[in-house]
Amino acid sequence: EVDLPQGVAEPLLPQEQEPMVLTVDREGRLYLNRADDPKLAQTPAEVQLRAQAVLAREPKTAVIVRGDRGVVYGNVLEAMEILTRAGATKVGLAMAPLDGA
């Protein structure tokens, strides 16, 4: 469970494949929805290996980072860098809609 920052962004268009989502919780732990156990924290090396495998099979997979609003900003940047090293050409950031939007 993460508390996403609020903002306005274009919604993700429907995809053929399930998006790959890397979540960074308040403590900076990483959770990858495409891991064997998405509820188990992963090391940066584990995330990179799994992300590489997914992107090799499904190169058009949407890649998103969900960072808790309380996490250190550098941890979100590190998560984006891990995904880029894994082969992602575009990494989106998840956010909650603004209240009333």
C-alpha positions in Angstrom: 0.0 0.0 0.0 1.4 3.3 -1.1 0.1 6.9 -0.7 0.5 8.2 -4.2 1.1 11.9 -4.8 -1.8 13.7 -6.5 -1.6 15.2 -9.9 -3.1 15.5 -13.4 -1.9 13.2 -16.2 -3.2 11.4 -19.2 -4.5 8.0 -18.3 -2.7 4.9 -19.5 -4.2 3.7 -22.8 -5.4 0.0 -22.8 -2.4 -2.3 -23.4 -2.1 -5.8 -24.9 0.1 -6.8 -22.0 -0.3 -6.2 -18.3 1.8 -3.1 -17.4 5.0 -3.6 -15.4 4.7 -1.6 -12.2 7.5 -1.1 -9.8 6.3 0.2 -6.4 8.6 2.1 -4.0 7.1 2.1 -0.5 7.7 4.7 2.2 10.7 2.8 3.4 12.2 2.6 -0.1 11.5 -1.1 -0.6 10.9 -2.3 -4.1 7.9 -4.4 -5.2 7.5 -5.6 -8.9 4.1 -6.7 -10.0 5.7 -9.1 -12.5 7.8 -10.9 -9.9 7.1 -14.4 -8.7 5.7 -13.0 -5.5 4.6 -9.4 -6.1 4.1 -8.9 -2.3 7.7 -9.7 -1.5 10.3 -6.9 -1.6 12.9 -7.3 -4.3 16.5 -6.1 -4.4 17.5 -3.7 -7.3 19.4 -6.6 -9.0 16.3 -8.9 -8.8 14.1 -6.1 -10.2 16.5 -5.5 -13.0 16.7 -9.2 -14.0 13.0 -9.7 -13.9 12.3 -6.5 -15.8 14.8 -7.5 -18.5 13.1 -10.8 -18.9 9.7 -9.3 -19.2 10.8 -6.6 -21.7 12.7 -9.2 -23.8 9.4 -11.2 -24.1 7.1 -8.2 -24.3 9.0 -5.2 -25.5 5.9 -2.9 -25.8 5.0 -3.4 -22.1 4.1 -0.2 -20.4 6.5 0.5 -17.5 5.3 2.5 -14.5 6.8 3.5 -11.1 4.5 4.0 -8.1 6.3 6.0 -5.5 4.8 6.7 -2.1 4.5 10.4 -1.5 6.7 10.0 1.7 9.6 8.2 0.0 12.9 10.0 -0.6 12.8 11.4 -4.2 16.1 9.8 -5.0 14.6 6.3 -4.4 12.0 7.0 -7.1 14.8 8.1 -9.5 16.8 5.0 -8.6 13.7 2.8 -9.4 13.4 4.6 -12.8 17.1 4.0 -13.5 16.8 0.3 -12.7 14.0 0.0 -15.2 16.0 1.9 -17.8 19.0 -0.3 -17.3 16.6 -3.3 -17.8 15.7 -2.0 -21.3 12.6 0.2 -20.7 12.7 3.1 -23.1 9.9 5.0 -21.4 9.0 5.0 -17.7 5.8 6.6 -16.4 5.0 7.8 -12.9 1.7 6.8 -11.2 -0.2 9.4 -9.3 -3.6 9.7 -7.7 -6.1 12.1 -9.3 -6.5 15.5 -7.7 -9.4 15.8 -5.3 -12.4 16.9 -7.3 -10.8 16.0 -10.7 
